[in-house]
Amino acid sequence: MATTHTPAPIAPAASSRGAGVALMSGSAVSNQTGAAIGSLAFDTITPAGVVAVRQWIAAVALLATTRPRLREFTSAQWRLVIALAGVFAVINLALYSAVDRIGLGLAVTLEFLGPLAVALAGSRRRIDLACALLAAAGVAVLMRPQPSADYLGMGLALLAAVCWACYILLNHALSRTLPGAQGTATACGLSGLLFLPIGIGVLLAYPPTWSALGFAVTAGVLSSAVPFLCDALALRRVPAPLFAIFMSLNPVLAATAGLLILGQHLDLWQWASVAAIVTANTTTVLTRR
């Protein structure tokens, strides 16, 4: 995953809608392309090494652009920031480990159940129940028993989904108490610190090649820094529902990036499952007022 940061949107002007769509498209393509490129370094520095480098790049980029006022944080705000830092640390490691085992398209599709669950939580609408059943059917097909099924990889992707749901809730709470993206940037910085011993240990145990480092750094830029900037600018130009619909395209783009960059093929049933989960989320968004 990728991690998408969503500051409070500002009502867009009609003339800037096209720019907003272009920014959202660029964000989604960059995010999944970066994840696919980062996967190319797995054999050399392992998923943990790629995640560590990605976290360091993201931390530097976010802290440099946001410059949070740490001394002004209250103890309650710090608790939320620390919790979010833990989520950042787990979500990317779980997702990249899942990608290594089951492929980019399926991992991102299962991870996407996190925001879908948040969208459906507490709803009593029949249409949302139908969407939940459609998504559940897609998951059932993806996780159906078969000789090649990798349940550990699927479990890691579902752990990433839980973390994404937690990210949404924690980031929403932080946005109500801290201006801008100060909380998110600080959490990302703490997560980068958490990965210092892990990353150094991995890179010492598995000496990286220049190409592997280049892949990992590219993943950090394309999957963190670029989406953050694009999403922040897009949300000033488009309404939140339209933004959510574009987020729904991530599983499709992940499967496409996996095919074009990594040579990972999905069968017809797997593509149908991806379509079911994407349709469930899009329908939920479109039918809300």
N, C-alpha and C positions, 0 to 999 in steps of 0.2 A: 504494500500500500504505500500504498501509500498513504501520509498525513495531510488533510485539506483544512486550512484555517479559514474561518468564516466570521469576519467582523460584521458588525451591524450594518445592514444594507441601507442605502440612501435611495429615495425614489428616483428612478431613472428618467431622463429626458428621452423623448422619442428619437431624437437625432443620434443619441449615443447607443441605442439598442444594438445596432450592427457591430459596433466596437466591443460591446459586452459579450456578444455571441462569439466573436473572434477570440476574445480573451479566454472564455470558458473552453472553447475548442482547443486552444493552444495549451491550456492547463491540463486538460484530460490527456491529450496526446503526449505531452511532455512527461506527465506522471508515469504512464504505462510504458512509454519508450525507455525512460530511465530505469524502471524496474527490470525490464528485459535486458538492458545493457549491463546492469549490475549483476544479473544472473550469470553472465559470461565469466565472472571472476570467482564463482563458487568453487570450481575445481582447484583453484590455486590458494585462495585465502578463506574458504568456507563461507557460508551465509553469515555467520557471526562477524567475521572480519569485514564483509561488505557493509553490514548494518552499522558497525562501529564507525567506519569511515563516513558513511552517509550521515550518521548522527552528528559527527564533528563538523561536517560541512554545513549542515542545517543549523546547528547551534551558532556557528560563527556568522552565518548570513542573517539569521533572525535577530541576534543580539546587536549586530552592527546597525541594522536598519531600524530597530525598535527602540533600543537604548532604555530598557525599563528602569524605573526609579526604585531600586530594591529597598532602600532605607525607609521608604514610605509604605511598604507592605505591612499589613496587620497580621497577627498570628493566624486569624481565620483565613486570610488570603494565602498565606504561606502553606497552610494545610492543603488547600485546593491545588496550589502549584505543585507541591510535592507529590500529591496523588496523580496529577496529570503527568508528571515526569516519569512516574512508575508505569503509567499506561503507555507513554511513548517508548519506553525501554522494552516493554513486552510486545507491543503490537508489531513493530517492524521485525523483531527477531522471529516471532511466531509466523508472520506472513512470509518472510524470505525463506525460512526453513520449510514452510509448506510449498512454496514455489519450487524449491529444490526437489521435492518429493512427488508432487502431483501436477506441476506445471503452472504457469502464470495465469492462464485463463480460468481454470477451475479454482485456484486459490483465491483470486480476487472476487470471483462470483460468490463463493462461500463467505468471504469476509464481508461482502456487501449486505449480508443478512443483518449485520449490526445496525446500520442506519435505518434499514427497513423495519426492524423490530421497534426502534424508537418511534418511527412514524406511526406504527400501528398500535403502540401501547396505549391502553385505556380507551381505545375507540370502540363504539358500539354500533357503528354503521355496518349495514349488510355488505356494502361494497368492499369495505376494509376486511371483513371476514372472508369474502371471496378471494381477495388479494392474498391474504395470509395462507389460505388453502392452496392457491396457485403456487406460491413460493414454496410451501411445504412439499408440494408434489415435485417441484423442480429439484429440491434437496434430496428427496427420496430416490429420484432417478440417479442423481449424481452419486449417492452413497449406497446404491443397491449392491448386494453381494455379488462379487465376480472374482475370478482368479487374480486379476491384476489390481484389485482395489487396495489402495494404501490408506488404511484408516488412521494411522498416525498422522500422515500428511493432512488428511481431512480434519482431524481433530485440531491440529495446529491452526488451520485456516479458520475454524470455528472459534478458537481462542482469540484470534485476531479480530473476528467479528464482535465478540464480547468487548474487547478493548476499544473498538471503534465506537460502539454504543456508549461506553464509559467516557470516551473522549468528547463526544457530542454533549453529554450531560455536564461534564466538568467544565468544558469550554464555555458552555452557556452560562453556568454559574459564575465563572470568572469574568465574563463579559459584562455582568451586571455590577461587578464591584471594582474592576480595574479598567481604565480607559485603553482603547485600541487593542493591540495584541500583546500587551506587556506580560500578561500571565502566560500566554502560550509560548512566547519567546523565552521567558525565564525557565519554564518547564522543559523546553527543548534544550536549554543550556545545562540544566541539571542532569538531564538524560545523557547528554554528551559526556558529562563528568562520570556518570555511572559506567559508561562504556570505555573509559580510559584503561582500567586494568584488564578488562576483557579483550579490548582491541589490541593492546600492546602484547598481551599474552599470545593471542592468536597470530599476530603478525610475526612474533619471534619464533613460534612453533612452525608456522608456514610462511617462510620468507616470500614476500610478494614479488612478482615480476612488475616491470614498468607498465605493461599492458593491463595487468590485473588492477593495479592501483588506479590507472586511468579509467577503467570501467567503474570502479567503486566511486571515484570522485565524480564521474559523470552522472552516476545514479544519484548522488547527493545533490548535485545541481539541478538535474532535470526532475527528480521526484520530490524535492523539498523546496529549494529556493525559487525556482521558476513558478511552480503552482501557487506558492504563497503570494508572490507578487501579482500573478494573473488573477487569482481569486479575489484578492483585496481590491483590485481595480475593477473587476467585473461586477462585484456586488454594489458598486456605486452606480452602475449603469443598467442593471437588469433586476427585476423583482426576484425575491427569494424562491418562489415556486419554479420559475424557469431555471434558476441555478440548480435546484434539486433534480429537475428532469435531466439536465446535462450530466449531473453526477451519476445518473442511472446508466449512462453509456459506458462507464468505466469497465464493467465486466466484458462487454463486447470489444472495447479497445484493447483490453488486456489479452483476450483470446487472439485478437488480430496481431498484436505485437509478438505474442508468443509464437504464432505461426510464422511471421515474416522474419523475425530476428533469431529465434531459438529453434525453429523447425518443429514446434510442438503442435500436433494435430489433434483436434477434437472430433469425436464421431458424431453421428447425427443426433443421438439421444443426448449427448452432452451439450450440443448447440441448442437443442430444444429446452434443456434445463436452464441454460443461460438466458434464453429468450423469455422463459416463464418468470424468472426472478426479476429481470429488467422490466417486463410488462407489469408485474405486480407493483413495483415501486412507482413506475410512471403513472399508472392508473390511480394509485393512492394520492399522488401529488395533484394530478389534474382534476380530481373530483372534490378536492378540498376548497373551501371558500377562503 
